[in-house]
């Protein structure tokens, strides 16, 4: 079915059918497809979209042939036109073989056209975006399986940043992405990059074999050819293009890479991250330290080289100095220094000194970029700058702050040292997204936990243009037990009370006695996690827990690297051959936790929602026989960003005619939705395949509210029993015992 390489589950069949049907209609351009992690979502998406593009190409051929047949003219011209259109269709089908081994030679076989002409043939492509390169590697794995199943070649190109794809050590080892970009261009201009000139040879290899970025970089090194530019060139001839979020979501980046959205199906995976990612990518900040560094660097540059610079060059540098000093004057004002966090300001206040508001920022940005000034100027500061590429950050901040097409707010914040930070927050993520929707054919927002869906409707302004599909898990209801537990309420005002933390410890102790192997506890933040652990250690609860299970605590200093290909799910078999010394010295807390899970008593991992372990890591099988959520992970209500966002939502609601109370409720709902999206994402890590099973314990009385439960993902929500909500802890534990006895008997080898 749809070229699926295996026998698909019923839920996968339904998913593929619904996706194909969505792509085949014209009423709506955006659809949300929520399918729990572990249900083969990536494979289902690719099977359905590839089948659709193939069928669409056939339909386009049939329509064109019918139009040619009905046209007026001599029969021989009609016949020839039909032959040419059929040949075009064959070229489109076989584009991955076109021109390989014959670069620059237009005297190719009569049945094939040189590849340089292929980009002009109308064809539909699939752009697949996700958050990390490791997640995108799964796309390559799935395409290999589809190729084996269908016998059809798929032209696939993975795109990434120079930082990930450059193979020249002098460039790749640069500390920041900006420096990597600058050094790459510098080496090209000086003719010192031989890898770039051989990228065409690697382009042919890309189109002949499905590779992820790790594979591509390895082949590039073997061929001494540039993977970054080879991929950019190959993208024009690909059926599927994979890329990280920034390459798709930022229009300037798309344009720089010549990524056209015309005639494309855009798939955004892990789309629960979409709204905050758009806001983050289109926001900017500038610290007082940055501005001080830039002024010192420019003055040092002028002092040492001023006499050698031509008039226009020196004029531009002086304009950049005027811009920087105007911002510094604003930072030094008494009203700025005494302003509360979150205080708003207008862009003209920042640029009114020395007529800085008359400067052409776009031209200054072009000058600084083309002359490599942003890269060179730091070296002239005395003493040395504290942060690299401050001029680039300063220009980017002013460009973002003065963007007339983006709805945003400028406000004052403070860093940990109390120094002033200017921030520009993008408040309306719908504009950058609208640009994508208006240009491409269809947008698919896919994820394992997409609730609350209302966020996408409201913030991306999709009420009239959104289709929503939510699917069950491949596991039956008997393999997931969801328990809303206790009458404790972990509000900010009450959660630090000694009696609340003690009661929490007693609940966790009781559950630890009944849950086998691994338990993952998620806390709202690092501060509260540390507070709880400290009190439990003083009260003796920690020792009692440690007598039952080995305990591990995530901290902000733990170095949790992005998993590489096929390593986003750790199995204890993968690491059982490591020595105890190796494990004890390993900095990865998750690896050490994984080693202890298989022991008789198991282990318990204390993690943070939104932290390193709540996303991207799969807690399959014994790694999480239970997930315990402590409280609701609301963001800091008093952060400058949150105050600005809530204020904006209230303003928009009032502009739309809502009462003040209703407008405030919308802001509260937005705040609540952020927490519930994080809850869904954390819970979703526990079930990874059809034979997996786990219990979910939600410790906070607010989880018993219908409003809160309605924002859980459907596959989680449907597994909350109405009887469970009224039961006592004793009855919950009895039900847990039965749950684990039944499932461990059904799946004894997991």
N, C-alpha and C positions, 0 to 999 in steps of 0.2 A: 504494500500500500504506500503510494507516494515515494516508492524507492527506498522505503525503510529497510535497513540491513538486517533487522531481526523481526521476530513476531511481536508487533507492538501490543501493549496493553490497551484495554478499551479506552482508558482516559487519553492515551496517546493518539489513538485513532480519532477520537472526538476533537482533540486539540488540532490535529493536522487538517481535518475537514473544516473546522470553523475558521482556521487561518486562511485556507485556500478560498473559502467562500468570501471572507472579508476582502481579500485582495482582488476578488473578481467583481466587486460591486463598486458603485460610484458615489453612494450616499455619504459615506463617512471616510475620512482619510486617516484617522488615528484610532488604534485599538489597544486596549490593555489585555494582556494574556497572563493571568496569574496561575502558575502551575508549580506546586511545591518542589523544592529542591530534592533531587533524587528521582524525579519522574522522567528523566531523559528529555528535558526541555530543549536544550540546544540542538539535539539531533532532530527532534520533531519540527522545530522552526526551519531548519535548513532543508529537510525533506519537502515540506509543504511549499516553501518559497521557491526552491529550485524547480519543483514540478510545475508551479504556476508560471515561472518565467519561460520554461520550455514550451508549455502549452500556449502562452501568450504569443510567443514567436511564431508558432504554427498558425494561430488565428490571424495574426498580422499578415502572414504570407497569403493565406486564403482570401482575405479581404482585398489585398493589393492585386492578386491575380484576377479576382472578379471585376475590380475596377478597370484593369487593363483590358479585359475581355469585352467590357461594355463600351470601351472608348472608340472614337471614330478614327479611321485611318486605314491604310492598306493592310491587308492581312499579314504581309511579311513583317511589317513594323510591329504589329501586335504580337506576333509570334516571337520576334526577337526581344521585345520588351519583357515578355513572360519568362523567356530563357534567362535573361539577365537578372530578373528578380529572384528566380529559383536559385541561380548561382550565388546571389547575394545571401540568401538564406543558408545555403550550404557553407559559405564562408563564415557566416555568423556562428553556425554550429561547430565548425572546426577551427575556430580562431586560435586555439592554443597550439596548433601545429603550424600556423601560417608563418612563413618567413624564417623559421628556425634553421640555423645553419646557413642562411643566405642573406645576412644583414647587408643592406645597401645594394643588393642585386635585384633589380626590378624584372629581370628576365626569369621569373619563376615559372613553375609548372602552370600550364594554362588553366588548371582546375583550382589554383590558389592565387590569392592576391597578396602583394607585399603587406606586412603587418601595419606599416605606417598609414595605409588607407583604411584599416579596420575600424579605427576610432570613429569614422564618419558613418558607419553602418548603424542604423537605429537598433538598439538592443537594450534590454532591461537588465540592470545589475542589482546585486544585493550588497548593501553596506551594513556591516555588523559591528556595532560598537559596544564595548564593555569597559569596566572600571580598571582592570589590571591586565597586564600581558599574560599572566598565567591563566586567567579566565578565557582570554582570546585563543590560547593554545588549544583549548577544548574544541574550538571551531575547526582547527586543522585536523584534529583527531577524528571528529565526526565526518568531515568531508572525505577522509581516507576510507572510512567505512562505507560511505555512500557510493564512492567510486567502485569499490569492490562489489557492492550489491548490484549496481545498475550497469556496470561495464562502460559507463560514460566518463570521459575525462572532464574534470572541473578545473577551470583556470582560477587559481586562488592567489591573492596577494595579501600578506600581512604588512600593515604600515605601522611605523612607530617613530619615536623621536631619534635624533642623532645620538643622544645619550645611550640609547639602547642598541642602536644599529651600527654605529661607526666602528670600524676595525683598526683605525690608525691610533696607536696608543697615545701619541702626543695630544690628540684631540679628545679621545674618549675619556681620558683620565682627568680632564679639566673638572674643577669642583662643582660648577653649576651648569644648568642647561644653557643659559645665555652664553657662557664662556665657550661651551662646546660648539654652539652655533657659530659664534664669531671666529673661533679658531679654524673651523671647517672651511668657512668662506675665505679666510686669510690664506690657508694652504692652497686652495684652488686658484686664487688670483695669482699667487706666486709660482704656480705650476709645480708645486711640491707634493701633490697628491696623485700618485699613479693609480691608486685604487679607483678614483673617479672615472678615469678615461676607459677603464675596462668594465664599467657597469653594464654596458650593453650585452656582454657575453653572459653575465649572471641573470639578466632579464629573461633571456631565453630559457634558462634553467628553471627560474621561478614559474614560468607558464607551463612547463612540462611536468612539474611534480609539486604536489601539495606539501608545503613546509610551513612550520610556525617560525617565529622570529629567531628562536634559539637555533633551529636547523639552518635557517637562512644565513645567520651570522657565521656559523661554522663553515658552510659552503663558501661564503664570501672570503673567509680567511684562506681556505684551501685554493681558491681561484685567484687570490689577490685582487678581488673586485669589490666595489663598494655596495653593500647590501641596501643602504639607505636610498641611494639614487636609483639603483636597479629596481627596487620596489616601487618607487614613484613612477618610473617609466612603465613598469608592468601593469600598474593599476588600470591604465586606460583600456587594457585588453582582457580584463578579468571578469569572471562571472560573479565572484564573491570577493569582497575586500573587507578585511578586518582591521579595526583601529581602536585605540583607547579613546575615551570620552573627549579630551581636549581637541583632538584632530577633527572631530565631527562638530562639536558644539560651539566652537569659536570660528566665526566666519573668516576672520583674517588668516587664521591658520589653514582653513580649508582652501582659501584662495591661493595662499603661498604654495600649497602642495598640488594645486590644480585639480582639486577634488570637486567634480561637478555632481550636483544632486539631481540633475535632470535625468528622467527615465530610471529612477532608482527606487528600490524598496529599502527603507531605512529600518533596521532592527536595533533597538537599544536594549541590551540585556542588563540584568541587575538594576532595573529602572527605578527601584525604590530610592536610589541615590540621585535620580535625575534632577529634581528641583533644587536641592542644596548645591549640587554640582554646578548647575547653570549659574546660580547666584554667586558662587565662589569664583568661577572662572571669569565672570564679568564685574567683579568687585576688585578693589585695590586698597592698599594702605601705604602710608609713608611715615616713618618715625623721625623724630627730632634728630636722632643720631645720624640717620641717612642724610638729612639736609646739611648738617654740620660737615660731614665727610665730603659731600659734593662741593660745597663752597671752598673748603681747603684744597681739594683736588684741582678745581678749576683755577684757583688763584696760583697754585704751585705750577700748573701747566703754563699759564700766561707768563709767570715770572721767569721760567726757564726757557720758553720757546717763543715768547711774544714777538721778539724782534725778527724772527725767521718766518713768521706767518704772513700770508698775503692779506689784503684788506678784507675781502669777503669772509675768509676763514675766521679771522680774528673777530669780525663783527658778529658772526654767529655764536662764537664762544662767549663773547661779552653778553649777548642776549640770554644765553643759558645761565650766566652768572646773575643777571638781573632777575630772571625767573626764580632762581634759588634763593636769592636774598630777599625777594618779596615774600616768599613763603616763610623764611626765617623771621622776618619782621612780624608776620602774623603770629607765629609761634611764641614770640617774645612779648606780645602784648599782655597786659595784666588780665584782661578779660578772658584771654585764651588760657593762661596759666591757672586762673582761679575757676575755670569752667568745670562743671560736674561732668562725670563720665556720661556720654550719650548726648551731650549738648550739641545742638545742630549749628552749622554755619553755612554761609553761602559762598559759592566759588569766587565771587567778586571781592569778598573780604580778604581772601587769600592772595589775590593777584592785583590789588589796587596800588601797591607801592611801585613807584618808578615806572608807571604805565605798563606793568607786566601784562595787564589784561589785553593789550593791543598786539602782543606777540603772536605769531602764527605757530602754534604748538606742533601742528602736523609737519610743517617745513623743518622745524627744529629737530623733531624726531627723525625725519628723513636724513638730515645732515649728520646727526650724531651716529646714526646707524651706518650710513654709507662710508663715513670717514673712520669708522671704528673707534670714535672718540669715547664711547661708553666703555670700551675695553681698555683703552690706553690711559685715560685720564687718572685712574686710581693710582698709578705708579708714581705720580708727581706730588702726591700729598705728603706733607711733612708736619707732624708725625704720620705714619702710615694709617690708612683708613681702617675703621673697625669692621666694615662690611663691604664686600665686593659689589661692583656694578650698581652703586648707589644712584648714579646719574640715570641709568636705564629705569630704575624703580621710580625716580622722581618724575621723569617724563611720562612714564606709563600712568602714574597716579593722576597727573594733570590731564592727560588725554581722557582717562576714564571719567574724571570729575566734570569735564566740560562736554561730554558726549550728549548732544541734544536728543538723541533717539532712544536713550535708555532712562527709564524711571529709576531714580536712586536718591539716596540721602547722604549728605556729608555730615560727619559728626566727630566729636573729639573723644578720644579714649586715652587710657594710661597703660603703660606696660608694667612689668613687675617691679621695675626700679622707680616707678613714678614719673618717668619721662613721657612727654606728650606724643601721642600717635594720632595722625589724621587718617580717617577711614572713609571710604566711599562704598556704601553697600547697595548693590543692585536689589531693588525691592520688587520689581516686576519681571519674573523669569519668562513671561509669556512671549516677549518680543524676540529674543534670540531663538526661541523654539518655533515661533510662527514663521520665521524665515526659512526654517527647515521644512516645515509642513507645506508651505506655499510652493516650494520648489520641487519637492520629490513627488513620487506617485502615491506612496503610502508610508505610514509610520507605525511600527509595531513596538509597543512598550511591554517588555517581558520581564518577569521576575517570579521568584518563589513566594514572596510576601509583599504584595502591592497595596494591601489595605493600610490606611483608609483611602479609598479611591477618590473621595470627595476632594482631596488635596489637589489631584491632577485636574479635576473638573474646574476648580475655582482658580488655582494659581496659574495654570496654563491656559485658562479660558477656553475650555474644550466642551462646555456643556452641550452644545448643539452638534458637536463633531466627534463624539467619543463613543466607541463600542467597547463593552467590557465583558470579558469571559473569565470565569474563575472555575478551576477544576479541583476535583477531589484528589487525594493522594492515592498512590498505587497500593498503599497498605490498607487493609480493612480497619474498621473502627476498633477492633479488639487489640490492635497493636499500638494504640496511643491512648493514654489515660490523662485527662486534663483535670486538675483539682484546684479550684479557687479556694485558698486556705486562709484561715484565721480572721479574727476581728481587729487585728492590728492595722494601723493606718500610718504609712511612712511619708507623711507630709513633711515639708522642710521644717515646720515649727515643732513637730513632735518626734521625728525619727531619731534625734540624738539623745532623747530621754533614756536614762539608764534602764528603767523598767521595760521600755520598748525593745532595746537591744538585747536585754537578758531574755525576754520572752521569745524573741527571734531565735536566740541560741538554743533554747529548749525545744522549739519546734524543729529546727534543723537536726538536733541530736536525735530526736525520735525518728525522723525520716531516715537518717543515716543508718539506723539499725535495721531498716527494712528494705533498703535499696542496694542491690548488688553492684559490684564493680565501680564504674565511674559516675560521679555526680558533679555537675557544673553549676555553681551558684553565680548568678549575675547580679551585680550591684549597680546603683544609679551613677556612681562616680568613684574615682580613686580616693578622694577625701573621705567619703563615707565608708568605703571598704576598709581603709586603714583604721578609722575610728572604731568600727565594729570589732576588727581583729584585736586591737589594743585592749578593748574592754573585756573581750572574751578571754584573753590571756591573763588578765588580772583576776577575773572571777573564777577561773578554773574550767570554763566551758571549752576553751581551746584544747586543753589537755584531754578532756573527755572525748572530744572529736578525734584527736590524734590517736587515741587508743583504738578507735574504730577504723579509721582510714588514714592513709598518708595525705598530708595537706600541702597544697601549693597555692601561692598567692601571686597574681599578676601585679606587676608594678609598672610605673611609667618608664623605668629604666630598662625593662626587659627588651631585648632586641629580637623582635619577631619578624624575620625577613619574609618578604612576599614568597609564597611557595613557588617553586619552579614547576615545569611541566610534569603532570602526573604525581605531584607531591602535595596537593592541597588537602589530601585526606591521608592521615598517618595511620598505618596499621602496626600493631605491636610486632608482627612478624618481621617488618622491615627493619626493626632496630634491636631485635633480641640478641643479635650477635655482638653488640657493642659491650665493651667491658664496663664494670662499675665505675672505674676511674674516669673513663670517657664520659659517662653519663653525668657524674657529679661535677665535672668541669664544664659541661656544656651549658652555654648561656641561654639556651632555648627552654623556657619553663614548660612549654607544652610537650616537648620531647621527653622531659623527665617525668612529667605527669603520665604520659603514655606508657612509660616503662612500668610504672607502679600499678596501673589499672588492672593488669592481669593477676596480680597477687590475690591471695585469698580474700582479704578485706577490701581490696580496691583502693581507690583514691578519690580525693575531692579537690576540685579546682575552683578557686575564688577569682572571678573575672569581672570585668566592667563592661556594661553596655556601651557600645560605640568605641570600645578599646580595641587592642590589637587582636584579641582572641574572639571577638563577637562577630567578625565578618571575615570571610575568606578561608576559615578553618572549618573542616567538617568533623563533627563529633559523632562519627558513626559507631554503631555497635556498642561494645563495652565502654567506649570513651565517654558516653553519656547515656547511661540507662535512666538518668533523670536530669532534667534541667529545672532549677529552682530560681524563680524570678523574685528578687527582693524589692518590693516597692515598684513605683512607676518612674522611669528614667526621664523626668522632665529636664529640659535644659535650664540654664541659669536665667531666671526670669528678669534679673536686673542687669544682665549684660547689655552693653550699648547696642549690639546687633539685635537682640531680642526686643528691646524697648522700641527700636526704630521700626522693626517689622510689624509688631503689634499695633503701633500707632498708624502705620500705613494701611493695615487691613481695616482698622476702624474708620479711617478717612474714606477709603473706597466704599465701604458699606454705607456710610452716611451720604456720600455722593449719589449712591444708587437708591436712596430714599428710605433706608432702614432707620429705625429709631436708635437713639443713643444706646439703650440697653441691648437691643439686637446687635448693634455694631460691636459692642464690647463682648457679647457672647461669641461672635464670629472670631474675635481675636483669641478668646479662651479656647475655642474649638481648634484653631490652628495650633496653639501651644500643646494641646492634648494630643493632637494627631502626630506631632513630632515624636512624642513619647511612645505612642502605640506602634508607630512604624518601627521604632527601635526594638520594641518588645517582640514583634513578629519576626524581625530579622534574627534576633538571638535565639528564639525558640526553633526557628527553621533549620538551625545547624544540626539538630539532634537526629532527624530521620533522613537516611541517605539512600535507602534501597528497599525493595519489596519485602525483605525478610528482617528488616530492622524493627525495633520496638523501643519505646521510651515512655516515661511518665513526665508530665509537666506540672509543676507545683507553683501556683501563683500566690505569693504571700503578700497580701494587702487587701483589705476588705473592699476596696474600690473595684477589684476584679470581679466582684459579685454583681456589680451594677450592669444593667442591660446596655446602657450607653457605652460603657467601656468594652463589654464583650462584643458589641456590634462592630468594633474596630479591629478585632482579631481576624486573621485570615480565615476564610470560610472553612478550610480543612481542619483548623484548630478549633474554631467556634463550634462546629458540628459535633465535636467529641466531648463537649462539656455536658455532663448529665445534669438534668434539673434536680435529680435526687441528691447528687453529690453535694450541691451547694448548701444543703441544709444539714448534712451529716456532721458528726463530731470528728475530731482528729483520730480517735480510736477506730471509728468506722472507716475513715480514709485509709488508715494503715492496714486494716483487714482487707480492704479492696486492693491495696497495693500488693499485698502478699499473694493474693489470688492472681492478680495480673502478671506478676513475674513468674509464678509457678507455671501458669499456662503457657506463657510465651517462651520460657527457657526450655520447656518440654518440646514445644513445636519447632524451635530453632536451636538445637543443642550445640551446634558447632560454631555459633557466632560469639 
